[in-house]
Amino acid sequence: MDSAEHMHLIYIILAAALATFLTRIGGYVMITQMKRIPPRMKAALNAVPAAVLSTLVAPAFISGGWDVAAAMLVALAVGLRFSSLWMLLVGWLVVMAIRHVVI
């Protein structure tokens, strides 16, 4: 990689960092200036954790193989009844058991 490509890559990284910073600080400034959060915005903000979680989980569920999908389904069932620690532990145990015994 020559120095021109190297500088171009640095500029892209800096621009992405600036865009990320501005969107995060912009949201914070906007929310702090409001006296009351409108109901639609509150509903949108309440939907963010589910959206982020599905963006992280969906690719692994679809392309991770049947062992990962089975472990995620079992972890979901455990997570509905017990704490997150148990959910993670059981999901990990299921995928490890499948990989060592079946595959």
Secondary structure, 3 states (H helix, E strand, C coil): CCHHHHHHHHHHHHHHHHHHHHHHHHHHHHHHHCCCCCHHHHHHHHHHHHHHHHHHHHHHHHHCCHHHHHHHHHHHHHHHHCCHHHHHHHHHHHHHHHHHHHC
